[in-house]
């Protein structure tokens, strides 16, 4: 569990009595220290997966640290470019790149793309020829193993991400003269916490990918391993050892014989800097089980309903009372609105606040905020020892028409 710094805890403790609506807060000082550590190596080129958290101040912090940006939609592109980040530092990913979206990205100056299908290769080439320019393209490969892991990215399941080696072998690279086929992209596992297992998976990927590049007549200059580096959500889980990861990546880079190794970090880059503050509405006992009803739930934190894995949580105020196991429920009229089972002080009641951590990634922008017309959460940043509100809470009339 991430520990709130003393200055941040003190300011949150002073702020919360004046509020009754949940909010997010991002510790930009902690984020800066973390991502600066990630970039102090020359093994892998780091891209930030904007889907994890597109907040302007987060993007600026990653920009300052030297990250490039993995963008999968027009909205993400607009947000990145609004921070004065050059289009040359944008990689366009995502399974649904239509001809219209490709044109939009080209209009904005983006020239590096991950192709997910034979159609996308053709559309990219046609658009590039019309503009008399050359685009850098990576082909996304979907590999299968008989005993692959299961998770939201698919593992060995059929997903919309890329094509299998057999399908890519239908491609004749010389038929697309406006495209520089620079490498291959593969990313199939999410939130991995075992550095040794990650290294083993990467090592298994190299032979089929190098074989595919040879079959296509492609000089494999770039290998993009996506992301998948995890953060601990459960008690007792150990954080990844970044130095061990880098040592494994250096070996993978040498084995693949590539000039550049890329990774697209989302959760691992920003999760630990974010918190979700959620007020308790009431405690009750039902069928000998203790429940806490909270003002916010999966309308702000959807991940528990999608993955059956909760965010870690702690009480904001100190308590000397015994711990009790609670089921945490949000305000929505559905049994899906369950934020997990957690051990917390047994004297929690109306007026208390809970702090969910690891919420810097896949928090508000992954949520379902419009269901039941509850308020949208505010967002705060903590920087240079001060707390600032950068987006105020909004009631439902903000979006209802």
Protein Blocks (a to p, Z undefined) as FASTA:
>chain_A
ZZddfklmmmmmmmmmmpcbdcddddfklmmmmmmmmmmcckbccdddfklomcfklmmm
mmmnopacddfbfklmmmmmmnopafklpccedjklcfklmmmmmmnopabdcdfbfklm
mmmmmmmmmnopacddddddddddfkbccdfknpjaccfehjdfklmmmpcfklmmmbcc
fbdcddfbghiabfklmmmmmmmmmmmmmmmmmmnopacfbccehjoiacdfbghiacdd
fklmmmmmmmmmmmnopabdcdddfklmmmmmpccddddfbdcdeehiacdddfbdfklm
mmlmmnopacddddfbdcfbdcdddddddfbdcfklcgbjadddfkbcehiacddehklg
oplmmmcfkggoiacddddddeehiacdfbdcddfklmgZZ
